[in-house]
Amino acid sequence: MPTPGKRSAPESVRIENVTKTFRDPATGRENTVVRDVSLDIAPGELVTLLGPSGCGKTTTLRMVAGFETPTSGRVFIGSDDVTQLPPNKRDTAMVFRSYGLFPHMNVRENVAYGLKLRKRPAREIDERVAAMLAMVGLKGYETRPPSRLSGGQQQRVALARSLIVEPGVLLLDEPLSNLDALLREQMRVEIRRLQRSLGITALYVTHDRVEAMSLSDRIVVMRSGEIVQTGSPQEIYRNPTSVFTAGFVGKATFFPGVFRSGAVEIRGRTIRVARFAPELKDGDACAVMCRPESLVLLPPGEGVAEGIVIANIYLGHSVEAVIRPVATDGGDSAPTEAQSADFIVQIDNPHQEHADAPDGALRPRIYPEGARVSVGIDPALAKALVPEAE
């Protein structure tokens, strides 16, 4: 008998030019929530749809599951066109954000439910349920009702119930949104462990960038019903193709500058950045993306922007210095930032008191709150992007 959830050949998924339009019954107007989306998911791959609320990620997932029918386009699971098939005719299983457990059934009965619908023999059901509960760390919980389980335990039951039917594709719709921070972290590890050990294909939906970064083989960033970038977590974080993606997948400061043939001018200083958008031309305005780890604190007047330290946030392995930009005496404007007016400088190994300056002098690495500072850029970690339209 195969290991519960283990398939000899996990299924691929292909979403082909899919569009979904809803008609507003009150106004009669049509609202397109997914627009010409195409995506290929390889067998055994975990792909995450990431984006803000209303971007179309859950609707896309529901079209793969069969709970919504595309207005146009097609959905394939393996080589089968499943566009018009109902959910129970597709080789998929869904994990919902609300867990969806039956309150009148105990843990064992919840996990066994799908096998009973498939009319599997009682002995097989007993063996597979026992193996699956051991796999998700719930051995000994068989007779407990869902009401006597923690949120993390309930989510493990929901995972076990989905995996035990050996789906070709596992679909997860923000399954950790109801858990507290510590449980979310634990369940991220558990989901990734199970997905890898079983070799199952998975499509995951979230608006949480940390979930997406820690779980995914690939991330698909969506905005306004469209895919704006696809890549590995490292690529999406280090090499975003737009200001939107850069700001959504991580903390970022954007300094306005002018592009000069592979370099940028910021406040009269020329910085040769390692990466830049290919569509930028000499003389174009640009937005220089800097992650917290690509910024350094300097004495006033030495960097590309001036500011005041308003907070030092101690994180153990690092300190995040929150800088409030201020205009210089010359009237230079402060930088813009994706989420707020302030920007963050990450200082690693905060227990080291000083840093070597180019002139050999020692400088403080962490300035006290209220101190006037300037901010420098590590050009190897920055990227020049096309500014967002106002």
Order of alpha helices (4+ residues) and beta strands (2+ residues): beta-beta-beta-alpha-beta-beta-beta-alpha-alpha-alpha-beta-alpha-beta-alpha-beta-beta-alpha-alpha-beta-beta-beta-beta-beta-beta-beta-beta-beta-beta-beta-beta-beta-beta
